[in-house]
Amino acid sequence: LGNVKAALKGEKYSDIKNEYDRFVIYTSKGTDVRGIEEKLSKVPGISNLAHGTIARNDINDIIEKAKSLNRDRKSVRIEAHRSHKIAAFNSRDVISGFIKAKDLGFNLDMASGDIIYVNVTKDHSMVYMDKIKGIGGLPVGASGKAVVLLSGGIDSPVASYYAMKRGLEPIYLHFHTFPNNKAALQSKIPRIISVLSKFYPNSRAYYAPAHIFQAAIAGAPTKYELVLFKKFMYRMAERIAKDEGAKVIVTGESLGQVASQTVENLTSSQQGINTLIVRPLIGMNKEEIIGKAIGIGTYELSIQEYRDVCSIKIRNPATKTKSASIERLYNSYYLADALEKTYTKLSRA
C-alpha cells in the first residue's frame, strides 16, 4: 500500500483501501484517471488494473452499473467472481441475472464478447471493463534492499528495473571521474535515477569518486585494471550494504559481453565478497537489453556521451585472471586503504 501511495503522490483521490487482495482507489472530483492508470501500470507487484464502479450487492444495481460502463453498446460477456461467501448470492446468480434481464441495451455474447468483470465482495460489488496490464512481479521492498552498481551505460539501469520487479529496494552506487561529487550530481546520472523512480520513487543514491582508486593503481599492470576496479566497486557496495541493511548487490553484468565479464574475471573480482551478487542480465544479449532500456525509458539518457569509469578502454585486458593473483595485486597496491579514503568522500543524495 505504501508503494501505491508513493506512486500516486500529487494525484487527487478520496481514499485507497486494501479489499480482498486488491487495492481500490476511490476517485473524487478532479481525479485524473488516466494519470493514475499510467503511474500504477509502472508499480512492481501490480499485475493488472482497471477503472470501474461500485455497485450494491443487488443484481439490478450491478446491471445498471454495467450498462453505464458499456456506453458503446458493445457485445459483451460477463465474468463474475466472488471474493466473499454471501448467502443466496454468488457468481452464477450474477451471470443468470444478466441472461434474464430485459433491455440490457447491449448483446450478451458469452463466447467472444468484450468482458465486463463483476467481483462480488462482502460489502459491495466491483464492476469494471478494460483491464490494463501491469508489470507484475513483487512489490518493491518485499525482498529487502539491494545496492545497485549504477553506471552511465545501458545495462545497469535495466538491471535495476528487473531487481525492483523482484521486490528489491534499490540503493544506487555510482563511481564517477569528476573532480568532485557536486559535478556528478549535475550529470546525467540523477536523471537516469529519476526515470527509474517511476517504478519506485523513494530510492537514494551514493556518489563515489574514482580518482583515489586510479591514483592507487598508477603503477599496476593496465591489463588487470578493470578486474581490480570491479573488485573495488564490489567491496564498496558491500560496505554500503552493511550500513544500509541490504543483503544483495545488483550489477548490470552479462556474460561474455566485454572483457571483464568472462567467467574467470567475474570469479576473480567477486572473490572475498560475502554479500549475494545478483546479475539480472546474465542470460540476455545486447539487443534484448537495449529493447528493455527503450521500453523503460532509460535508453536515450544512457547513450548520451559520458566518461564512465566502466567504459574506459584498456588495451589487451586480461580475460582469464586467477582469483589469488588479483587478490595479491589488490593488497600490494593498498586498495583496502584506497577504499577507506573513498568511503570518507561518499555523497548521499
KEKE-3310 file (N, C-alpha, C; in steps of 0.2 Angstrom, whole numbers, plus 5000, padded with zeros to 4 digits):
npx = (5004:5010:5019:5010:5004:5015:5018:5007:5008:5004:4993:4975:4963:4950:4951:4961:4960:4963:4956:4952:4963:4966:4970:4959:4955:4947:4940:4938:4931:4939:4949:4962:4960:4967:4980:4982:4981:4992:5003:5001:5002:5016:5020:5029:5023:5010:4998:4988:4976:4961:4948:4933:4917:4907:4895:4879:4876:4867:4858:4851:4856:4869:4868:4864:4875:4884:4879:4881:4895:4897:4895:4896:4889:4894:4895:4895:4903:4900:4910:4911:4916:4917:4923:4920:4910:4893:4877:4865:4869:4879:4892:4886:4873:4875:4878:4867:4857:4860:4858:4844:4839:4830:4830:4844:4852:4863:4871:4873:4886:4893:4903:4913:4913:4917:4924:4914:4918:4914:4916:4911:4910:4910:4904:4900:4899:4912:4912:4919:4928:4940:4954:4970:4986:4998:5016:5018:5026:5035:5031:5041:5053:5048:5057:5068:5082:5094:5110:5114:5125:5127:5130:5134:5129:5120:5116:5115:5104:5094:5096:5093:5079:5074:5078:5070:5058:5058:5056:5066:5072:5080:5097:5107:5123:5136:5151:5162:5171:5173:5180:5174:5160:5149:5149:5146:5133:5127:5126:5121:5117:5109:5097:5095:5092:5080:5071:5070:5064:5050:5046:5049:5048:5056:5070:5087:5104:5122:5137:5153:5170:5181:5195:5203:5205:5211:5223:5229:5232:5242:5254:5251:5249:5241:5232:5226:5217:5203:5197:5202:5196:5183:5182:5185:5174:5164:5167:5166:5152:5148:5151:5143:5131:5131:5130:5117:5109:5106:5105:5110:5119:5117:5121:5124:5130:5132:5136:5151:5150:5159:5177:5179:5169:5171:5169:5180:5185:5174:5173:5186:5185:5174:5179:5180:5170:5156:5143:5128:5128:5119:5115:5105:5104:5111:5109:5105:5106:5114:5105:5093:5094:5095:5082:5074:5079:5074:5061:5058:5062:5075:5085:5089:5095:5105:5114:5119:5134:5146:5159:5162:5168:5168:5168:5180:5193:5204:5219:5222:5216:5216:5208:5207:5209:5216:5210:5218:5229:5224:5219:5231:5237:5228:5230:5244:5244:5238:5224:5214:5216:5214:5200:5195:5198:5190:5178:5176:5174:5161:5146:5129:5113)
npy = (4994:5006:5008:5011:5022:5031:5031:5038:5051:5067:5066:5067:5060:5051:5040:5026:5009:4992:4979:4963:4956:4966:4983:4996:5011:5025:5037:5055:5071:5079:5070:5063:5051:5044:5048:5042:5028:5027:5029:5018:5007:5006:5001:4990:4973:4975:4967:4969:4982:4992:5004:5007:5004:5005:4994:4990:4975:4969:4962:4970:4983:4980:4977:4989:4997:4991:4994:5007:5008:5002:5011:5011:5001:4988:4971:4960:4949:4941:4940:4934:4934:4929:4936:4934:4924:4924:4922:4916:4923:4923:4920:4914:4918:4931:4930:4923:4933:4943:4936:4934:4947:4961:4972:4976:4984:4980:4967:4950:4940:4927:4919:4926:4940:4957:4959:4961:4963:4957:4958:4951:4956:4956:4968:4975:4976:4976:4983:4982:4986:4983:4979:4984:4980:4977:4978:4968:4955:4957:4967:4982:4981:4970:4959:4964:4975:4982:4985:4994:4994:5007:5013:5024:5019:5007:4995:4994:5002:4994:4982:4987:4989:4976:4971:4978:4974:4961:4964:4970:4984:4998:5004:5016:5015:5025:5027:5039:5050:5063:5079:5081:5077:5085:5089:5077:5076:5084:5078:5067:5056:5057:5060:5048:5040:5047:5043:5030:5031:5031:5018:5015:5027:5031:5029:5030:5037:5034:5043:5041:5046:5041:5044:5041:5027:5026:5033:5025:5013:5017:5012:4999:4984:4988:4979:4972:4981:4983:4972:4974:4986:4982:4973:4982:4991:4981:4979:4991:4992:4982:4987:4998:4991:4985:4996:5000:4990:4981:4966:4962:4964:4972:4970:4976:4967:4955:4940:4937:4948:4959:4962:4961:4953:4939:4922:4919:4931:4937:4929:4931:4944:4945:4937:4934:4942:4943:4946:4942:4943:4948:4946:4952:4952:4942:4931:4938:4945:4959:4966:4962:4968:4982:4984:4982:4993:5004:5002:5005:5018:5023:5022:5033:5042:5034:5033:5045:5055:5051:5051:5037:5027:5013:5012:5015:5012:4998:4993:4977:4969:4958:4942:4930:4929:4924:4921:4921:4929:4941:4945:4946:4957:4967:4969:4972:4985:4992:4994:4992:5002:5013:5011:5014:5028:5033:5030:5039:5050:5049:5054:5056:5056)
npz = (5000:5004:4993:4983:4987:4987:4973:4968:4973:4973:4965:4964:4974:4984:4993:4997:4998:5005:4998:4999:4993:4983:4978:4980:4973:4977:4968:4966:4963:4950:4949:4940:4930:4920:4922:4934:4931:4922:4931:4940:4932:4931:4943:4952:4956:4954:4945:4936:4932:4933:4928:4936:4943:4958:4964:4973:4982:4973:4960:4951:4952:4949:4936:4931:4933:4925:4913:4912:4911:4899:4887:4874:4869:4866:4861:4874:4886:4902:4916:4931:4949:4965:4980:4993:5003:5001:5007:4996:4985:4972:4960:4949:4951:4947:4933:4928:4931:4922:4910:4911:4911:4905:4891:4891:4883:4876:4868:4874:4873:4876:4872:4864:4867:4872:4889:4904:4920:4936:4952:4967:4983:5001:5005:4994:4976:4963:4948:4931:4916:4903:4907:4912:4908:4921:4927:4935:4945:4961:4975:4978:4990:4996:4995:5002:5003:4991:4985:4971:4958:4948:4932:4919:4908:4897:4902:4917:4922:4917:4924:4936:4935:4933:4946:4955:4950:4956:4969:4976:4985:4978:4981:4975:4969:4962:4953:4949:4937:4939:4946:4958:4969:4968:4955:4949:4953:4945:4933:4920:4928:4940:4932:4926:4937:4940:4930:4933:4945:4942:4944:4957:4969:4980:4981:4985:4983:4981:4978:4972:4971:4958:4958:4968:4968:4956:4957:4966:4959:4950:4946:4942:4932:4917:4911:4921:4926:4925:4931:4944:4947:4947:4958:4968:4967:4971:4984:4990:4988:4996:5008:5009:5009:5021:5030:5026:5028:5018:5009:4997:4982:4966:4949:4932:4924:4910:4903:4895:4887:4888:4890:4904:4909:4908:4914:4922:4925:4932:4943:4949:4953:4962:4972:4989:4993:5003:5002:4993:4976:4963:4946:4935:4921:4916:4906:4895:4878:4870:4861:4867:4879:4876:4870:4881:4888:4880:4882:4896:4897:4898:4889:4880:4888:4892:4881:4879:4878:4890:4902:4908:4921:4920:4906:4901:4890:4889:4883:4877:4888:4902:4902:4907:4922:4938:4954:4965:4961:4958:4970:4977:4970:4973:4986:4986:4981:4990:4990:4999:5008:5000:4998:5010:5011:5000:5004:5014:5006:5001:4994:4998:4991)
capx = (5000:5014:5022:5005:5003:5020:5017:5001:5009:5002:4986:4969:4958:4947:4954:4964:4958:4965:4950:4952:4969:4967:4969:4954:4957:4941:4941:4934:4930:4946:4954:4965:4960:4972:4986:4983:4982:4999:5008:5000:5005:5023:5022:5030:5018:5003:4998:4983:4972:4955:4944:4927:4912:4905:4888:4877:4876:4860:4859:4848:4861:4875:4867:4864:4882:4887:4876:4884:4901:4897:4891:4897:4884:4897:4893:4900:4901:4901:4915:4909:4919:4915:4928:4917:4904:4887:4871:4860:4871:4886:4894:4881:4867:4876:4878:4860:4854:4861:4854:4837:4837:4827:4833:4851:4855:4869:4870:4877:4890:4897:4909:4919:4912:4921:4922:4913:4920:4910:4919:4907:4914:4906:4900:4898:4902:4916:4911:4924:4930:4946:4960:4977:4992:5004:5022:5018:5032:5034:5031:5047:5054:5046:5063:5073:5086:5100:5115:5114:5130:5124:5135:5130:5128:5113:5114:5114:5098:5089:5096:5089:5072:5072:5079:5064:5052:5058:5055:5072:5073:5087:5101:5111:5130:5139:5158:5162:5178:5173:5184:5170:5154:5145:5149:5142:5126:5124:5127:5115:5116:5102:5091:5093:5088:5073:5067:5069:5059:5044:5045:5050:5050:5059:5076:5093:5110:5128:5141:5159:5175:5186:5201:5208:5207:5215:5230:5232:5235:5245:5259:5249:5249:5235:5228:5222:5214:5196:5196:5204:5191:5177:5183:5185:5167:5160:5169:5162:5145:5147:5152:5137:5126:5131:5127:5110:5105:5105:5108:5111:5122:5115:5125:5122:5134:5130:5141:5155:5149:5165:5182:5179:5163:5172:5168:5186:5186:5169:5175:5191:5183:5170:5182:5180:5163:5151:5136:5125:5128:5113:5116:5098:5105:5117:5107:5102:5111:5114:5099:5087:5095:5093:5075:5071:5080:5070:5054:5058:5064:5082:5090:5091:5100:5111:5118:5122:5141:5148:5165:5160:5174:5167:5168:5187:5196:5211:5222:5224:5214:5216:5202:5207:5213:5215:5207:5223:5233:5220:5219:5238:5238:5223:5234:5250:5243:5234:5217:5209:5216:5210:5193:5193:5198:5185:5172:5175:5172:5155:5140:5122:5108)
capy = (5000:5012:5010:5013:5029:5035:5032:5042:5057:5073:5064:5068:5054:5052:5035:5019:5003:4985:4975:4956:4956:4971:4990:5000:5019:5029:5044:5061:5077:5082:5064:5062:5044:5042:5049:5036:5022:5027:5028:5012:5002:5005:4999:4982:4970:4976:4963:4972:4987:4994:5009:5004:5007:5001:4993:4987:4968:4968:4961:4975:4988:4978:4978:4996:4999:4988:4997:5014:5007:5000:5016:5010:4996:4983:4964:4958:4943:4943:4936:4935:4931:4930:4936:4933:4920:4928:4918:4917:4927:4920:4922:4911:4922:4937:4928:4922:4939:4946:4932:4935:4954:4964:4979:4977:4989:4978:4960:4946:4935:4923:4916:4931:4947:4961:4956:4965:4959:4958:4955:4952:4956:4956:4974:4978:4973:4980:4981:4986:4983:4985:4978:4986:4975:4980:4975:4961:4954:4958:4974:4984:4980:4963:4955:4968:4981:4980:4991:4993:4997:5010:5016:5029:5015:5005:4989:4994:5004:4989:4978:4989:4988:4969:4970:4981:4969:4955:4966:4973:4991:5000:5010:5016:5017:5027:5029:5044:5053:5071:5081:5081:5074:5090:5089:5071:5077:5088:5075:5063:5050:5059:5060:5041:5038:5050:5039:5024:5032:5029:5011:5016:5034:5033:5027:5035:5036:5036:5045:5040:5047:5035:5046:5038:5021:5027:5035:5020:5008:5020:5008:4992:4982:4990:4973:4970:4987:4983:4967:4977:4991:4978:4971:4988:4993:4976:4980:4997:4991:4978:4991:5002:4987:4984:5002:5001:4984:4977:4959:4960:4968:4971:4973:4976:4962:4950:4935:4937:4954:4963:4958:4960:4948:4932:4918:4919:4938:4938:4925:4934:4951:4944:4933:4938:4946:4939:4948:4940:4947:4946:4949:4950:4952:4937:4927:4942:4948:4966:4968:4962:4974:4988:4984:4984:5000:5008:5001:5008:5025:5025:5021:5039:5045:5030:5033:5052:5055:5052:5047:5032:5023:5006:5012:5017:5006:4996:4989:4970:4967:4951:4939:4924:4930:4920:4924:4923:4934:4948:4947:4949:4964:4971:4970:4975:4992:4995:4996:4992:5009:5017:5010:5018:5035:5034:5029:5046:5055:5047:5059:5053:5060)
capz = (5000:5004:4986:4978:4989:4985:4966:4967:4976:4969:4962:4968:4975:4990:4998:4995:5003:5003:4999:4996:4989:4978:4981:4977:4974:4976:4965:4968:4958:4948:4948:4933:4930:4915:4925:4939:4927:4919:4936:4943:4927:4932:4950:4953:4961:4951:4939:4931:4935:4928:4931:4936:4948:4964:4964:4979:4981:4971:4953:4947:4953:4946:4929:4929:4933:4919:4907:4912:4909:4892:4884:4867:4867:4863:4863:4880:4891:4909:4920:4938:4954:4972:4985:5000:5003:5003:5006:4991:4980:4970:4953:4945:4951:4943:4926:4926:4931:4915:4905:4912:4911:4899:4890:4893:4879:4873:4867:4878:4869:4882:4869:4862:4868:4877:4895:4909:4926:4942:4958:4972:4990:5007:5006:4988:4970:4959:4941:4928:4910:4900:4911:4909:4911:4925:4926:4939:4950:4968:4977:4979:4997:4998:4995:5005:5000:4986:4982:4964:4955:4943:4928:4914:4902:4895:4906:4924:4923:4915:4929:4942:4934:4935:4953:4958:4949:4960:4976:4979:4985:4976:4984:4970:4970:4956:4953:4943:4936:4940:4952:4965:4969:4966:4947:4947:4955:4939:4927:4918:4932:4943:4928:4925:4943:4940:4926:4937:4950:4940:4947:4965:4970:4986:4981:4986:4979:4984:4973:4974:4966:4956:4957:4973:4966:4950:4959:4970:4954:4944:4943:4941:4925:4915:4909:4926:4930:4925:4936:4951:4949:4948:4965:4972:4967:4975:4991:4992:4988:5002:5014:5010:5010:5028:5033:5024:5030:5012:5008:4990:4977:4959:4944:4925:4920:4907:4902:4889:4883:4887:4893:4912:4910:4907:4920:4926:4928:4937:4949:4952:4955:4967:4977:4996:4994:5007:5000:4987:4970:4958:4939:4932:4914:4914:4901:4890:4874:4870:4858:4872:4884:4873:4869:4888:4890:4877:4885:4902:4896:4900:4883:4877:4893:4893:4875:4879:4880:4897:4903:4913:4923:4917:4899:4899:4886:4891:4878:4879:4895:4904:4901:4911:4928:4943:4960:4970:4958:4958:4977:4978:4967:4977:4993:4985:4979:4996:4988:5005:5011:4995:4999:5016:5009:4995:5009:5018:5001:4998:4995:4998:4988)
cpx = (5004:5017:5017:5004:5009:5020:5012:5002:5008:4995:4980:4964:4956:4950:4957:4962:4961:4959:4951:4957:4970:4966:4963:4955:4950:4942:4936:4934:4937:4951:4956:4966:4966:4979:4988:4984:4989:5004:5007:5003:5012:5025:5023:5026:5011:5002:4993:4979:4966:4951:4937:4922:4910:4897:4886:4877:4869:4861:4856:4853:4867:4874:4867:4871:4886:4885:4879:4891:4902:4892:4891:4892:4888:4894:4898:4898:4903:4905:4914:4913:4917:4921:4926:4911:4898:4881:4867:4862:4878:4887:4889:4875:4868:4875:4870:4855:4854:4857:4847:4834:4834:4830:4839:4854:4861:4867:4875:4880:4895:4903:4915:4918:4917:4919:4920:4914:4916:4913:4914:4911:4908:4901:4897:4901:4906:4914:4916:4925:4937:4952:4966:4982:4997:5010:5023:5024:5030:5034:5038:5048:5052:5052:5069:5076:5092:5104:5116:5120:5128:5129:5130:5128:5121:5111:5112:5107:5092:5090:5093:5082:5070:5073:5072:5058:5052:5058:5061:5071:5080:5090:5107:5118:5134:5146:5159:5169:5178:5177:5181:5163:5148:5144:5145:5135:5122:5124:5121:5113:5109:5096:5090:5089:5081:5069:5066:5064:5052:5041:5045:5053:5055:5066:5081:5099:5116:5133:5148:5164:5179:5193:5206:5210:5212:5222:5233:5235:5239:5251:5258:5249:5242:5230:5224:5217:5206:5194:5197:5198:5184:5177:5182:5178:5163:5161:5166:5155:5143:5147:5145:5131:5125:5128:5120:5106:5102:5108:5110:5115:5120:5119:5122:5126:5130:5136:5145:5154:5155:5170:5182:5173:5164:5170:5174:5187:5180:5171:5181:5189:5178:5173:5182:5174:5158:5144:5134:5125:5123:5115:5110:5099:5110:5115:5104:5108:5110:5107:5093:5088:5093:5085:5071:5072:5076:5063:5053:5060:5071:5087:5093:5096:5106:5116:5121:5129:5142:5154:5164:5167:5174:5168:5175:5190:5203:5213:5224:5222:5214:5209:5201:5211:5211:5214:5213:5228:5230:5220:5226:5239:5234:5227:5240:5250:5239:5227:5212:5210:5213:5203:5191:5193:5192:5178:5170:5173:5165:5150:5134:5117:5101)
cpy = (5006:5013:5013:5021:5034:5036:5037:5049:5063:5072:5065:5062:5054:5047:5029:5014:4996:4981:4968:4955:4960:4978:4993:5007:5022:5036:5049:5066:5079:5076:5063:5054:5041:5042:5043:5030:5022:5026:5021:5006:5001:5003:4992:4979:4970:4972:4966:4977:4989:5000:5006:5008:5002:5000:4989:4979:4966:4967:4967:4981:4986:4979:4985:4999:4997:4992:5004:5013:5005:5004:5015:5004:4990:4976:4962:4951:4945:4938:4938:4931:4933:4930:4934:4929:4923:4923:4920:4922:4925:4922:4919:4915:4928:4935:4927:4928:4943:4943:4934:4942:4956:4970:4980:4983:4987:4970:4956:4941:4932:4920:4921:4938:4950:4959:4962:4961:4962:4954:4956:4951:4956:4962:4977:4974:4978:4978:4985:4982:4985:4985:4981:4982:4979:4976:4968:4961:4955:4965:4976:4984:4974:4958:4958:4973:4978:4986:4989:4997:5000:5014:5021:5025:5012:4999:4990:4997:4998:4983:4980:4988:4981:4968:4972:4977:4963:4957:4969:4981:4994:5005:5010:5018:5019:5029:5034:5047:5060:5073:5081:5078:5079:5090:5083:5072:5081:5085:5071:5058:5052:5058:5052:5038:5041:5046:5033:5025:5031:5022:5011:5023:5036:5030:5032:5033:5038:5038:5045:5042:5042:5037:5043:5031:5022:5029:5029:5014:5011:5016:5001:4990:4984:4985:4971:4975:4986:4978:4970:4982:4987:4976:4977:4991:4988:4977:4986:4996:4987:4982:4995:4997:4985:4990:5002:4995:4980:4971:4957:4966:4967:4974:4972:4971:4957:4945:4935:4943:4958:4959:4956:4955:4941:4928:4919:4926:4940:4935:4928:4941:4950:4939:4937:4942:4941:4940:4945:4945:4944:4950:4947:4949:4946:4933:4931:4944:4955:4969:4968:4967:4980:4989:4985:4991:5005:5008:5005:5015:5027:5025:5028:5043:5041:5031:5040:5051:5056:5048:5043:5028:5016:5006:5013:5011:5005:4991:4982:4968:4960:4948:4933:4924:4925:4924:4926:4928:4941:4950:4949:4956:4969:4973:4974:4983:4995:4998:4996:4999:5014:5017:5015:5026:5037:5034:5036:5051:5054:5053:5055:5058:5056)
cpz = (5000:4997:4982:4980:4987:4977:4964:4970:4971:4965:4967:4968:4982:4995:4994:5000:5000:5004:4995:4991:4983:4981:4977:4979:4972:4974:4967:4962:4957:4948:4941:4933:4925:4918:4931:4936:4925:4925:4939:4938:4928:4939:4951:4958:4959:4945:4933:4935:4930:4932:4930:4941:4953:4964:4971:4977:4979:4963:4949:4947:4949:4938:4927:4929:4927:4913:4906:4910:4901:4887:4876:4864:4864:4865:4869:4883:4898:4913:4927:4943:4961:4977:4992:4999:5006:5002:5001:4986:4978:4963:4948:4945:4947:4935:4924:4926:4925:4910:4905:4911:4904:4898:4893:4889:4875:4872:4871:4873:4873:4879:4867:4863:4872:4884:4900:4916:4932:4947:4964:4979:4995:5007:5000:4982:4966:4952:4936:4921:4908:4905:4908:4912:4915:4923:4930:4944:4957:4970:4979:4987:5000:4999:4999:5001:4996:4985:4975:4961:4948:4939:4924:4908:4901:4900:4913:4926:4922:4921:4935:4941:4936:4942:4957:4956:4953:4967:4979:4979:4983:4980:4979:4972:4963:4957:4947:4943:4937:4946:4958:4964:4967:4958:4945:4948:4949:4933:4925:4923:4936:4939:4926:4931:4943:4936:4929:4942:4949:4943:4954:4966:4976:4987:4983:4983:4982:4978:4976:4969:4965:4957:4962:4971:4960:4952:4963:4965:4949:4942:4942:4934:4923:4913:4915:4929:4930:4930:4943:4952:4950:4956:4970:4973:4971:4982:4994:4993:4994:5008:5015:5012:5018:5032:5032:5026:5024:5012:5001:4986:4970:4954:4937:4921:4917:4907:4895:4885:4882:4891:4900:4913:4908:4914:4925:4929:4933:4943:4953:4956:4962:4973:4984:4997:4997:5005:4994:4981:4965:4951:4935:4924:4911:4908:4895:4885:4873:4867:4863:4877:4882:4872:4876:4890:4887:4880:4892:4902:4898:4895:4881:4881:4893:4887:4875:4881:4887:4898:4909:4915:4920:4910:4896:4896:4888:4885:4880:4886:4896:4904:4905:4918:4933:4950:4964:4967:4959:4966:4979:4976:4971:4983:4992:4983:4984:4994:4994:5008:5006:4996:5005:5014:5005:4999:5012:5013:4998:4999:4994:4995:4988)
residu = (LEU:GLY:ASN:VAL:LYS:ALA:ALA:LEU:LYS:GLY:GLU:LYS:TYR:SER:ASP:ILE:LYS:ASN:GLU:TYR:ASP:ARG:PHE:VAL:ILE:TYR:THR:SER:LYS:GLY:THR:ASP:VAL:ARG:GLY:ILE:GLU:GLU:LYS:LEU:SER:LYS:VAL:PRO:GLY:ILE:SER:ASN:LEU:ALA:HIS:GLY:THR:ILE:ALA:ARG:ASN:ASP:ILE:ASN:ASP:ILE:ILE:GLU:LYS:ALA:LYS:SER:LEU:ASN:ARG:ASP:ARG:LYS:SER:VAL:ARG:ILE:GLU:ALA:HIS:ARG:SER:HIS:LYS:ILE:ALA:ALA:PHE:ASN:SER:ARG:ASP:VAL:ILE:SER:GLY:PHE:ILE:LYS:ALA:LYS:ASP:LEU:GLY:PHE:ASN:LEU:ASP:MET:ALA:SER:GLY:ASP:ILE:ILE:TYR:VAL:ASN:VAL:THR:LYS:ASP:HIS:SER:MET:VAL:TYR:MET:ASP:LYS:ILE:LYS:GLY:ILE:GLY:GLY:LEU:PRO:VAL:GLY:ALA:SER:GLY:LYS:ALA:VAL:VAL:LEU:LEU:SER:GLY:GLY:ILE:ASP:SER:PRO:VAL:ALA:SER:TYR:TYR:ALA:MET:LYS:ARG:GLY:LEU:GLU:PRO:ILE:TYR:LEU:HIS:PHE:HIS:THR:PHE:PRO:ASN:ASN:LYS:ALA:ALA:LEU:GLN:SER:LYS:ILE:PRO:ARG:ILE:ILE:SER:VAL:LEU:SER:LYS:PHE:TYR:PRO:ASN:SER:ARG:ALA:TYR:TYR:ALA:PRO:ALA:HIS:ILE:PHE:GLN:ALA:ALA:ILE:ALA:GLY:ALA:PRO:THR:LYS:TYR:GLU:LEU:VAL:LEU:PHE:LYS:LYS:PHE:MET:TYR:ARG:MET:ALA:GLU:ARG:ILE:ALA:LYS:ASP:GLU:GLY:ALA:LYS:VAL:ILE:VAL:THR:GLY:GLU:SER:LEU:GLY:GLN:VAL:ALA:SER:GLN:THR:VAL:GLU:ASN:LEU:THR:SER:SER:GLN:GLN:GLY:ILE:ASN:THR:LEU:ILE:VAL:ARG:PRO:LEU:ILE:GLY:MET:ASN:LYS:GLU:GLU:ILE:ILE:GLY:LYS:ALA:ILE:GLY:ILE:GLY:THR:TYR:GLU:LEU:SER:ILE:GLN:GLU:TYR:ARG:ASP:VAL:CYS:SER:ILE:LYS:ILE:ARG:ASN:PRO:ALA:THR:LYS:THR:LYS:SER:ALA:SER:ILE:GLU:ARG:LEU:TYR:ASN:SER:TYR:TYR:LEU:ALA:ASP:ALA:LEU:GLU:LYS:THR:TYR:THR:LYS:LEU:SER:ARG:ALA)
# end
